[in-house]
């Protein structure tokens, strides 16, 4: 049989760094990607889509957010969708799954697995799903252990579906929660173990993999990546699974660290690097720049116009950490003329900036703003 493996949709997720427009677009795309998953299943001839937890970001989503994924899956009546609770949407008494079932909002082609145990996959000869159900956000025991003794017919395809952290994989406190034995597929005689929780694709062994989230949701490593789903082809209970990765995400997230700017050439090179991430569709790129350096007055104006204004308008989101500092001296004050209030204010700010400290940093920023403003108005301000 052939099926699609996906996880960590996290419908309703928020991104604190994003403005309202960007946030709305990112949230909408997390819903829209469900349609692409359905199309992928049809395209590949996969009758089932296995969603390994975290369909929702929160246990108490709004009514609209609650129903959005269900309605998208309803559009693909020829595909059977199998959902399990994750750590973000655990099956609590008043959680999302209880609400959906109470309202009768789950389509006929969607199965919410709320109990562990073998379930025969309709339309597949001797294929059985072994789901794991999280009833609270964190557990310390391995809920996949029941799979070892779960009865299925001889020579059946045994497919595990779980949300958790493979023992020995990942770091930090989170890795201790919802543990999954690294050799569970072998112990339980699984043809394949479909996992969720890690947001980037990761193949643990030939029969165990994390699909990652279908729409990328973070910068950098540590569960980053994503934007994919897996198509898994099982040719027999003992045959090694054929796992292929398929791009499903729209947005590309890219972080540029340690960007040091010292002149105009550096600025133009940075612009080219960012635009080169997706030359044909920069509007689908989210960029995080970690910037430092020292720029002259003219180069600072170029940075402001090229990066802050023009580039931020080209990409979906431009996130900045740090900033280049202004390199200004007495010669630069000639821009303000030989005298006048603006020249006097600039001299005071320059002196304070050169003094350093917190007050100096504030003065340097104010002086930079003054130079940029003066450039914009062409020295015509009173």
N, C-alpha and C positions, 0 to 999 in steps of 0.2 A: 504494500500500500504506500501511498504518498500523502504527505500532509505538510502544512505550514506550521512552523514553530515561531512564536513571537511572545513578547512579555513587556511589562513595565510601560504600559501606555500612559499611565498616570494622568488621566483626563482631569482637567481642572488645576493643573500645576501652575504655580506662580513663579515669576522670575523678578526678584527685587531690583535688579540692575536695569530693567527695561522700562521705558516710558509706556504710557497707556496704549498708544498705537501699536508698538512692538509687542507688548504683552498680549493684546487681543489677537494679533496675527499668529503668534506662537501657540496660543491656546487653541485657536481655530484649526491650525495645522495638525495638532495632536488628535483632533477628531477626524479631520479629513484623511489622515493616513489609514484609517480603518477601511476606507473605500479602496485604497490602493492594495491593502492586504487581501481584500476580497477579490480584486481583479487578479492579483498574483495567484491566488488559489485556483481561479478559473483557468487562467493561462497555463498553469502547470498541471492541470487535471487532478488537483488535490481536493478531495471531498471534505476534509476536516482541517480546521485551524485550531491549534492548541495554544491557549494564552496562559503563560506560566506566572500568573499573579500580577497584582498592582494594576488592575484595569483603571482604578481611580486613584487620585492623589490623596484624597481625604475620606474619612468614614462618614462625613456629613456634608456631601456636596449639595449645591442648590438643585432645585427641581430640574432646571434645564440641563445642567451638567449631568445629573443622574440619568436622564433619558437619552442624551446624545449618542453614546456608544451603542445602546440597544437599537436605536433607530437606524444607525448606519449598518449594523449587522443584519437587520431585518431586510435590507435591500438585496441581500445575497441569500435568497431562500434556498438555493441549490447547494449551499455550503453549510456544514455543521460546525458551529463554534463552541468550543469547550473552555470554560472559564473556571479558575480557582482563585480564592482569596489570597492576597499577599500581605505583607506587613503593613502597607499603607491602607489597605481596605479589608482588614481581617473580618471574619464572619462573626461579628458580635450581635447580641440580641436585637439591638436597634440600629445596626449598621446598614450599609448600602444594600446588601443582598437581601436582608429581611424586608427592607422598604420596597425593593423592586418586586419581590415575589408577592408581597402583600397587595401591591397595586396591580398585579397581573401584567407587569410591563415587560416581562422577558419573552421575546419572540419564540415561536415553536422551533426554530432552527438554532437556538442558543440553549446550551445546557450549563447551568451553574452547579458545579460539584460542591456539595456542602457536607459530604460524608466520605471518608476514605474507604477504599475497597475497589475491587475490579469491576469495571463497567465495559460491556461489549460495545464496540464502535459499530454503529449501524452502517450496513453497506460494505463492510470490510470483512473478508473471510477470516475468522479466528484472530481478530485483533482486539486486544483488551487494553483499556486505559486504567492506570493505577494513579489516581489523583491524591495529592496531599492537601489538607484543609487547615489553614491557620485560623484559629478562633481568637487569637489575640496577637498583638503586634510582635511580641518577642516570646519565643520559647527556648529553653536550653536543651531539650531532648531532640533527638533526630526522628522527626515524624515520618521519614521515608523508610524506617526500619521495618514497618509492617509489610513492605513489598516483598521481603525475603520469603515469607510464608504465604503470601496471598495466592489463593488457588486460581488457576486458569487451566483450560484444556491443554493436553499435550501438544507440543509444537505450535502453540499459539504465539502470536506477536504480542509481547508484553512491553507496553510503553508507559514509562513513568512521567508524571507531570508534577513539578514541585517548585516552591519558591523559598530560597534560602542560600546559605553560604557553605560552599564545599569546604570541608575541613582541610586546613593547611593552605587554603587559597584566600588571598585578601589579607588585609591588615586591620589592626585596631579593634575596638570593642565590638563594632558591628559584625566582625567575622565570628564572634562567639555566639551570636543569636541565630536561631533557626538553622542549626547545623545540618549538613548533609554529608554522609560518609563519602569519601573520595572514590571508593570502590563499590558504591551502591549498585551500579549497573551490573557489575560482575556477580556480586553476592545474590542479587535478586533475579538473575537471569533475564535482565531487561534487553530487549532489542535496541532500545534508545531511552535515555533519560533527558527530558526537556526541562531546562531550568530557567528560572527568572530571578531577579534581584540585582545582578551585575548588569550595568547599562551598556556595556560594549560587548561585542561578540567575543566569546572565549570558549575554545574547545578543550575540555578537561582530559578526555580520552576519546577513543574512536566511537564510543556509544554515549557520551555525556557532553552536553554543550549548553552554554548560555547563548541565547539569541541576541541579547541586547535590545534596547528600546528601538522601535521602528522610526521614531523621529528624534534626532539628536537633541539632548537637553542640557549639555554642559560643555565647558571648555576643558581641554587637556585630558590628562590621564586620570587614573583612579576611578575607573568605571565610565570613562568618557567614550568617545567613539559613537557607536550606535548608528541609527539611520538605516538599519537593515532588518531583514527577516530571513529565516532559514527555510529552505524546502528540503524535506527529509524523505528519502525513498528507501523503503525497507523491502528487500527482495526475499526475505525469509528470516525466521527467528534467530538463526545463527550467522546469517550473512552480515558483513560489516555495513552499517548504514552509509548511504550516499548523501552527504550533506553539502548543499550549495547555498552560497550567500547571495542575497538579492537586495539591491538598493531600493529602499522604500521612502526614505526621508527627503524632504524638500530643502531644508535649511542646512548650511554648512557652517560649523562653528570653528573658528581658528584663533589661537592665541599666539601673539608674537611677544616673546619675553626679551628683556635686556636690549631694548631698542635705544641706541645712543645716537643722538642727533647733534652734529657739530657744524653743519653747513648746508647750503641749498642742495647739493648733490645727495646728501643723506635723506633729505626730505622727499625729493623726487624718487629716490630709490625705494623709500618706504611706501609711497603711494603706488608705485608699480608692483611691489610685492603683494599689497593688499588686493589690488585690482586683479592680480594674476591668480588669486584663489579660485575664482569662478568668472573668467573673462566674459562669458556669454550671459551671465546672470548674476551680477554683483548684488542685486536686490535680495538674493537668497543667502547672503553671507552675513554672519554675525562675527565681529572682530573685537578682540580684546588686545589693546596695545599697552605694554608696560614700558613707559618712555622716560628717558633721562637725557642729559646733555646740556650744552651751553651754546646759545645762539646769539648772533648779533641782532641788532634792532631790525634790520631788513630781513634777515632769515626768520626771525620770530614772526614777522608779518606774513611771510610766505607760509610758515607752518600753520598759522591761524587760518589763512584762506584756503590752503591746499588740503590740510588734514582735518581741521576742526569743522570747516564749513563744507567744502566740496565733497570730500571723501565720506563724511557722515551722511551726506545726502544720497550718496551712491549705494551704500550698503544698507542692509536691514537694520543693523544696530552697530554703533561704534562705542565701545566701552574703553575708557582711558584710566590707567593707573599711573600716577606720576606725571611729570611734565618737564620739558626742557626749561632751563633757567636762562634769564636774560643776561647777556654780557654787554654792559653799557659803561661808558666812561664820560669824562668831561667833553670830549670831542663830539659825542652824540647829542649833547645838550644844545649844540648850535642849531639843531633842527627847529628849536623853539624860538630862534631869533636871539638878538643880543640882550633883550630884557623883557619885562612884562611879568604878569602874575603867573602865567603858565611856566615860564622859564624859572622863576623863583621857586615854585612848587616842585619842579623837577629837580632842582639843585638840592632842596631839602630831602626829597625822597632818595636821591642818589647817596647822599651822605649817610642817611639812616640805613640804607641797604648795605653799604660797605661796612657798617658797624656790626653786622651779623646778628645772631640771636633771633628770637621770635619776632621782635619788633622789626628787625632787618628783613626778615622773610616777608612780612606784611608789606613793608615799604617797597621791596623789590617787585612784589606782585602788583602793587599800585602803580609803580613806575612803568612796568610792562604794559598795563592797561592804558596808561597815559600816552605812551609812544604809539600803540596800536590805534588809539582813537585819533591822535594827531595825523597819522598816516591816512586814515579813512577820510577825514574832513579836509585833507590837503593843506593843513596848516592854516585854515581859515577861521578856526574857533577864536573867540575873543579871549 
